[in-house]
């Protein structure tokens, strides 16, 4: 039985012939008109879905391009990191010094 690839079909294409590639001794029923209409409808829906996915891909690529300039790189963050750690260390040393002062002189 021949396989059908609906993803590569165009919206205006007709439903393929199902009797192609039949082997001797095999009996193939021709699909009913309801089945053909249903498959054409599915084909159209798949084409619309593919277009929507391609649109989402384009939007995602635009978003990634915009975000490249917003994030801070490692070399730009390093000085800020050193200053922040230094201030936290000073505050921590002052707090611990205050606790030691309270324990010793109280």
C-alpha positions in Angstrom: 0.0 0.0 0.0 1.4 3.4 -0.9 2.0 5.8 1.9 0.6 9.4 1.7 2.5 12.4 2.9 0.0 15.1 3.7 2.6 17.6 5.0 4.1 18.2 1.6 0.7 18.6 -0.2 -0.4 22.0 -1.3 -3.8 23.4 -0.3 -5.2 23.2 -3.8 -3.9 19.7 -4.5 -6.3 16.8 -5.0 -6.4 13.7 -2.9 -3.9 11.2 -4.2 -4.9 8.0 -6.0 -5.1 5.2 -3.4 -4.9 2.4 -6.0 -1.3 3.2 -7.0 1.2 0.6 -6.2 -1.3 -2.2 -5.5 0.1 -5.7 -5.5 -1.5 -8.6 -7.3 -4.2 -10.2 -5.2 -4.9 -7.2 -3.0 -8.2 -5.6 -3.2 -8.3 -1.8 -2.3 -11.5 -0.1 -1.6 -11.9 3.3 -3.0 -12.5 5.9 -0.2 -15.9 7.3 0.1 -16.6 10.9 -0.8 -17.0 11.8 2.9 -13.5 10.3 3.6 -12.0 12.3 0.8 -13.7 15.6 2.0 -12.5 14.9 5.5 -8.9 14.3 4.3 -9.0 17.4 2.2 -10.2 19.4 5.2 -7.4 17.9 7.3 -4.9 18.8 4.6 -6.1 22.4 4.6 -5.9 22.6 8.4 -2.4 21.2 8.3 -1.3 23.8 5.8 -2.7 26.6 8.1 -0.9 25.1 11.1 2.4 25.0 9.2 2.0 28.7 8.3 1.2 29.6 11.9 4.3 27.6 13.2 6.5 29.4 10.6 5.1 32.7 11.9 5.9 31.8 15.4 9.4 30.8 14.4 9.9 34.2 12.8 8.6 36.0 16.0 10.9 33.9 18.2 13.9 34.8 16.1 13.0 38.5 16.3 12.6 38.2 20.1 16.0 36.4 20.4 17.7 39.1 18.3 16.2 41.9 20.6 17.2 40.1 23.8 20.8 39.7 22.8 21.4 43.4 23.7 19.5 43.3 27.0 21.5 40.8 28.9 24.7 41.6 30.7 27.7 39.7 29.6 30.2 38.1 32.0 32.9 40.6 31.5 30.5 43.5 32.1 29.1 41.9 35.2 32.5 41.1 36.9 33.2 44.6 38.4 29.6 44.9 39.7 29.9 41.5 41.2 33.2 42.4 43.0 31.7 45.7 44.4 28.5 43.9 45.6 30.5 41.1 47.3 32.8 43.6 48.9 29.8 45.6 50.4 28.2 42.4 51.6 31.4 41.4 53.2 31.8 44.7 55.0 28.2 44.5 56.3 28.7 41.0 57.5 32.0 41.8 59.2 30.4 44.8 61.0 27.5 42.6 62.1 29.8 39.9 63.5 32.0 42.5 65.1 28.9 44.0 66.8 27.9 40.5 68.1 31.4 39.9 69.5 31.4 43.3 71.1 28.1 42.6 72.8 29.3 39.1 74.0 32.6 40.4 75.4 31.7 43.7 77.0 28.2 42.9 78.3 
